């Protein structure tokens, strides 16, 4: 089954309170006119919904990666993307980067809409990292260490490689 249409920021504002200083979101009280009558009276549906959800945290289910998520109007979304949409009036164009690395900290001052490449430059160290530094890894079979830097231009990569060759004592004819 396909995911329902993404709700507009205006629709999100009608049902969710977002505090940009704390990053917390709570469900607002909803009126009967916000519910479509299917098999029950919208007044009953609104009363039941408000008793169960109004004033309670919204988007507070954690993902495996630690982000918060939830569903609104049948649309499944990440809390940081919903917070951005509510605050700015537009859904983010790219990824939302949590500047302090905490995926549950959805304060507006802690988030920025950036490309995946830029977002990756603020990545925390993987818990399985054995070197202590992102991009540095050991080939256990060979017993040697390697470095990987993503996002360089060709010229930058060549400069770094030539510098490493010089530091490691490669012959000046290496690669010719």
N, C-alpha and C positions, 0 to 999 in steps of 0.2 A: 504494500500500500504506500502510495506517495505521501510525502510530508505535506501538510497543509501550507497554504501561502504564508509567507513571512508577514507578520503584522506590522503596520506602520508605527513609527515612533509615537505618533499621536494616540493611536489605540493603546500602546503600551502605557502611556502616561495616564490613561483613564483607569487602569486596573492595578498599577504598581507605583508605590512611593519609592523613589530612589534618593538616598542622601549622599551627595557627592563628597562630603567631608569624611564619612565613615565607610562608604562603599556598600552599605547595607540596603537591601530591598525588602519591602513588606507589601503584602496584598492589601489593596484598598477595599472598603465596603462597596459592594456592587448593587445597583438598582435593578429591578425586574426588567426594565427595558434593555438591559445589557445581555439578556438571555433570550434565545429563540424558543418559543413554545413548541415542544415536540409532543410528549405524552402527558406532561404535567403543566400546571399553572406556573408562569414565570415568577410569580410572587413566592411560591413554594421553593422553586429552584434557587432564587436569590437568597431566601432565608436560610436554606440549608447550606449554600455555599458560604455565606457570610459567617455563619456559626462555626463552620469548619476552618475557614481560611483567613477571613478579614483580620488584619493586624498582626498576622503571623509572617515569619520569614518566607520570602519567595526566592526561588533559585538557590537552594541550599543543599542539593544532592551532589556529592563529590564524584568526579570521574577518576579513572585510574591514575591520571597524571596530576590530580589535585585541583583542577579547575572546578568551579561550581556550575551546575546546570539545572534545568527545569523545563517546564512546558507552559506555554501561554497560548490560549486560543487553539490548542491542538498542535502548536508549532514547538518543536524541541530546539532549545538554544542554550548557549553558554551564557552564564551570568554576566561576564565582562562585556560581551557583545550587546546584551540587552541594556546594561548600564550605560554604555557608550551611546546607543541609539536614543535612550530616554534623555540623556544629558545634552547631546549635541543636536538632536532632531534628525539624525541620519544614521543608518546602519554603517558600521565601519567598512571601508573599501578593502582593506588588507587584513593583516593579523593585528590583534591587540597584544602589545608587549607590556608586561607588568615590570616596571622599571626596577623594583626591589626584588624581583624573582619570586615573589609569593603569589601563586595563582589564585589565592582566595582573597587577596587584597584588591578590591575593586573600587578604591577611591579614584576619582577622576584624575587627581594629580599624580597617580601612580601608573596611569595607562597612557599609551600612545598608539595611534593607528599607523603601522609601518609594514613594509614588505617583509616577506618571510626571511629574506637574506639579512635585513637589518635586525629583525627580531632574534635571529640566531646568534647575533653578536653580543647578546645579553643573556646567553644561556648559562644556567648553573652547571656545575660540574656533575657529571653522571656519578651516581653512588658506586658503580662498578669500576670507575676510573682508578687505575693503579699507579699512575704517574703523579697525580696531584695537580695536573695542568690539562685543561681542555686542549684537544688537538695533538697531544703527545701520547703515543702508545707503543707497546713493546710487542715485537713478533717473538712469541715464546719459542717457536721452532728454531729460529736463527739466533735468538738471544740479543737482538739489536733493537734499538729504539728508533722510532720514526716520528716525524712531525707533519701535520696536515694543516694548511691554512686555506680556508675557503673564501672566495670573493676577491681574489687578487686579479689584477690585469696581467696579461702575458709578460709585460716588461717588469712588473714587480716580482713575479714568480721567478723570472730569469735572474734578476738581481739577487734575490735571496738564495737561489741555488748556487750561483757563482760565489757568493760570500761563504756559504757552507762548504763548498769544495775547497776554498782557500783555507778556511779554519781547520778542515780535516786533513790537509796536506795532499790533496789530489795534485797530480802532475798538471802543469799548465797545458799540455796537449790532450788532456782528458776530453773525450767527446768530439775530437776533430777528425 
